[in-house]
């Protein structure tokens, strides 16, 4: 039952740079069109338990909708902030969820990559439609990006931005879907 959906169409944010130079990205740019235009990468639900406790449950999915990973943490209410990195590679966007923040004074910070990035690869980018070249290139991009070398990513792949979505006072038992859009509407 999907009572609410949030469209994570990462529209902007804090732009770190604008370079599209480099040659390492030629193989990635040549295959990036194979990514689905839209996929549900993350679903979040607030689940109440006996005794008044509430938990936030997050589940990650690959491009084919297959389960990748999950976590469940105690949740005491308030807004939930999701941050993500967005790399524009040849007009297509590769998005990596980074962290979830909530709690009084944003006291709870959950790094998200450990739940979807296994063996050095972001499993949210697994699909029957992705060939080995594209898979390898996304893995290389993720490896460099996850090490924090933003300047290299911008020089070799394209513009990098950091974006966030705020889930204002999420309701119990409501499933919130966060969709990743590889292709964005033209402005």
Kinemage of the C-alpha trace (Angstrom):
@kinemage 1
@onewidth
@group {chain A} dominant
@subgroup {mainchain}
@vectorlist {calphas} color= white
{ca unk a 1} P 0.000 0.000 0.000
{ca unk a 2} L 1.605 3.153 -1.132
{ca unk a 3} L -0.070 6.037 0.642
{ca unk a 4} L 2.495 8.634 -0.332
{ca unk a 5} L 5.341 8.861 -2.763
{ca unk a 6} L 8.186 11.311 -2.829
{ca unk a 7} L 9.815 11.912 -6.133
{ca unk a 8} L 13.533 12.177 -5.556
{ca unk a 9} L 14.193 14.010 -8.749
{ca unk a 10} L 17.304 15.652 -7.416
{ca unk a 11} L 16.762 19.023 -9.108
{ca unk a 12} L 19.717 20.978 -7.897
{ca unk a 13} L 21.531 21.476 -4.697
{ca unk a 14} L 24.965 22.556 -3.849
{ca unk a 15} L 26.973 22.485 -7.064
{ca unk a 16} L 30.629 21.668 -6.540
{ca unk a 17} L 31.818 22.078 -10.120
{ca unk a 18} L 31.041 21.981 -13.800
{ca unk a 19} L 33.842 20.174 -15.631
{ca unk a 20} L 33.099 17.606 -18.305
{ca unk a 21} L 36.704 17.039 -19.327
{ca unk a 22} L 38.609 13.789 -19.297
{ca unk a 23} L 38.777 10.544 -21.187
{ca unk a 24} L 38.153 7.908 -18.487
{ca unk a 25} L 34.457 8.593 -18.825
{ca unk a 26} L 34.223 7.788 -22.560
{ca unk a 27} L 33.275 4.156 -21.921
{ca unk a 28} L 30.752 5.195 -19.264
{ca unk a 29} L 29.240 7.914 -21.464
{ca unk a 30} L 28.979 5.408 -24.298
{ca unk a 31} L 26.910 3.024 -22.164
{ca unk a 32} L 25.112 5.329 -19.712
{ca unk a 33} L 21.973 5.324 -21.891
{ca unk a 34} L 21.376 1.718 -20.767
{ca unk a 35} L 20.351 2.919 -17.285
{ca unk a 36} L 16.611 2.922 -16.692
{ca unk a 37} L 15.124 6.401 -16.799
{ca unk a 38} L 13.542 5.903 -13.378
{ca unk a 39} L 13.766 3.369 -10.585
{ca unk a 40} L 12.777 3.071 -6.938
{ca unk a 41} L 16.065 2.891 -5.050
{ca unk a 42} L 14.775 3.314 -1.490
{ca unk a 43} L 11.567 2.755 0.459
{ca unk a 44} L 11.083 4.092 3.981
{ca unk a 45} L 8.370 3.263 6.488
{ca unk a 46} L 7.779 4.239 10.126
{ca unk a 47} L 6.650 1.161 12.042
{ca unk a 48} L 5.079 1.400 15.524
{ca unk a 49} L 5.630 -1.476 17.969
{ca unk a 50} L 3.992 -2.429 21.242
{ca unk a 51} L 5.006 -0.250 24.147
{ca unk a 52} L 4.967 2.919 22.057
{ca unk a 53} L 8.322 2.389 20.364
{ca unk a 54} L 8.648 3.422 16.724
{ca unk a 55} L 11.236 2.358 14.179
{ca unk a 56} L 12.260 3.661 10.800
{ca unk a 57} L 12.744 0.864 8.292
{ca unk a 58} L 14.608 1.501 5.056
{ca unk a 59} L 14.917 -0.954 2.167
{ca unk a 60} L 17.103 -0.587 -0.915
{ca unk a 61} L 16.316 -1.989 -4.373
{ca unk a 62} L 18.237 -2.462 -7.611
{ca unk a 63} L 17.161 -1.210 -11.039
{ca unk a 64} L 15.013 -4.318 -11.566
{ca unk a 65} L 13.190 -3.840 -8.250
{ca unk a 66} L 15.018 -6.637 -6.461
{ca unk a 67} L 15.798 -6.246 -2.752
{ca unk a 68} L 19.406 -5.219 -2.006
{ca unk a 69} L 19.607 -4.359 1.701
{ca unk a 70} L 17.782 -2.921 4.691
{ca unk a 71} L 18.096 -1.451 8.141
{ca unk a 72} L 15.793 -0.716 11.047
{ca unk a 73} L 16.541 1.859 13.745
{ca unk a 74} L 14.645 3.341 16.656
{ca unk a 75} L 12.864 6.538 15.646
{ca unk a 76} L 11.455 9.131 18.018
{ca unk a 77} L 9.747 11.399 15.521
{ca unk a 78} L 10.616 14.531 13.625
{ca unk a 79} L 11.824 15.192 10.119
{ca unk a 80} L 14.030 12.775 8.212
{ca unk a 81} L 16.738 14.225 5.984
{ca unk a 82} L 18.208 12.154 3.140
{ca unk a 83} L 21.367 13.303 1.404
{ca unk a 84} L 22.754 11.989 -1.850
{ca unk a 85} L 25.524 12.562 -4.316
{ca unk a 86} L 24.523 13.181 -7.932
{ca unk a 87} L 26.954 12.864 -10.838
{ca unk a 88} L 25.833 14.144 -14.242
{ca unk a 89} L 27.516 11.873 -16.784
{ca unk a 90} L 26.775 12.938 -20.331
{ca unk a 91} L 23.299 14.225 -19.453
{ca unk a 92} L 22.342 11.149 -17.404
{ca unk a 93} L 22.447 11.141 -13.606
{ca unk a 94} L 24.068 8.555 -11.363
{ca unk a 95} L 22.811 9.068 -7.794
{ca unk a 96} L 24.339 7.580 -4.643
{ca unk a 97} L 22.302 7.894 -1.399
{ca unk a 98} L 24.725 9.029 1.312
{ca unk a 99} L 23.058 9.356 4.715
{ca unk a 100} L 19.839 9.603 6.672
{ca unk a 101} L 19.665 12.146 9.502
{ca unk a 102} L 16.934 12.534 12.130
{ca unk a 103} L 16.297 12.987 15.826
{ca unk a 104} L 16.626 15.828 18.261
{ca unk a 105} L 19.254 18.236 16.905
{ca unk a 106} L 19.856 15.750 14.066
{ca unk a 107} L 21.541 13.443 16.566
{ca unk a 108} L 21.046 10.239 14.572
{ca unk a 109} L 23.146 9.925 11.416
{ca unk a 110} L 23.017 6.682 9.444
{ca unk a 111} L 25.503 6.202 6.592
{ca unk a 112} L 23.510 4.508 3.832
{ca unk a 113} L 26.165 3.134 1.513
{ca unk a 114} L 26.879 0.121 3.733
{ca unk a 115} L 23.338 -1.121 3.056
{ca unk a 116} L 23.485 -0.993 -0.738
{ca unk a 117} L 27.184 -1.003 -1.650
{ca unk a 118} L 28.519 -4.534 -1.327
{ca unk a 119} L 31.970 -5.682 -2.387
{ca unk a 120} L 32.795 -2.179 -3.630
{ca unk a 121} L 29.833 -1.923 -5.993
{ca unk a 122} L 26.573 0.063 -5.558
{ca unk a 123} L 24.025 -2.773 -5.842
{ca unk a 124} L 21.247 -0.249 -6.561
{ca unk a 125} L 22.817 -0.219 -10.063
{ca unk a 126} L 22.446 -3.933 -10.737
{ca unk a 127} L 20.141 -4.917 -13.587
{ca unk a 128} L 19.691 -7.639 -16.179
{ca unk a 129} L 19.942 -4.834 -18.768
{ca unk a 130} L 23.376 -3.609 -17.697
{ca unk a 131} L 26.268 -5.169 -19.549
{ca unk a 132} L 29.662 -5.893 -17.970
{ca unk a 133} L 31.241 -2.731 -19.408
{ca unk a 134} L 28.607 -0.441 -17.869
{ca unk a 135} L 28.728 -2.349 -14.595
{ca unk a 136} L 32.525 -2.006 -14.480
{ca unk a 137} L 32.378 1.719 -15.285
{ca unk a 138} L 29.721 2.438 -12.640
{ca unk a 139} L 31.888 0.520 -10.171
{ca unk a 140} L 34.899 2.689 -11.068
{ca unk a 141} L 32.827 5.866 -10.707
{ca unk a 142} L 31.482 4.727 -7.331
{ca unk a 143} L 34.959 3.801 -6.106
{ca unk a 144} L 36.422 7.219 -6.896
{ca unk a 145} L 33.353 9.118 -5.657
{ca unk a 146} L 33.133 7.179 -2.380
{ca unk a 147} L 36.756 8.074 -1.610
{ca unk a 148} L 35.771 11.748 -1.729
{ca unk a 149} L 37.864 12.759 -4.722
{ca unk a 150} L 35.222 15.147 -6.093
{ca unk a 151} L 37.711 17.110 -8.217
{ca unk a 152} L 38.797 13.931 -10.047
{ca unk a 153} L 35.167 12.844 -10.544
{ca unk a 154} L 34.319 16.241 -12.035
{ca unk a 155} L 37.366 16.217 -14.306
{ca unk a 156} L 36.784 12.666 -15.525
{ca unk a 157} L 33.001 12.200 -15.454
{ca unk a 158} L 31.022 15.434 -15.060
{ca unk a 159} L 29.270 17.800 -12.694
{ca unk a 160} L 28.882 16.643 -9.096
{ca unk a 161} L 26.228 17.976 -6.744
{ca unk a 162} L 25.074 17.149 -3.255
{ca unk a 163} L 21.321 17.108 -2.840
{ca unk a 164} L 18.915 16.481 -0.005
{ca unk a 165} L 15.280 15.623 0.541
{ca unk a 166} L 13.399 16.317 3.755
{ca unk a 167} L 10.584 14.020 4.803
{ca unk a 168} L 8.497 16.289 7.068
{ca unk a 169} L 7.076 14.420 10.077
{ca unk a 170} L 6.534 11.084 8.329
{ca unk a 171} L 3.386 9.233 9.290
{ca unk a 172} L 3.251 5.718 10.754
{ca unk a 173} L 2.597 2.843 8.348
{ca unk a 174} L 2.988 5.023 5.246
{ca unk a 175} L 5.387 3.786 2.597
{ca unk a 176} L 7.560 6.538 1.137
{ca unk a 177} L 9.275 5.732 -2.148
{ca unk a 178} L 12.366 7.555 -3.330
{ca unk a 179} L 12.831 7.372 -7.062
{ca unk a 180} L 16.084 7.950 -8.871
{ca unk a 181} L 15.774 9.530 -12.293
{ca unk a 182} L 18.688 9.006 -14.646
{ca unk a 183} L 17.144 11.242 -17.288
{ca unk a 184} L 15.815 14.630 -16.177
{ca unk a 185} L 13.326 16.920 -17.831
{ca unk a 186} L 14.848 19.615 -19.993
{ca unk a 187} L 14.712 23.120 -18.539
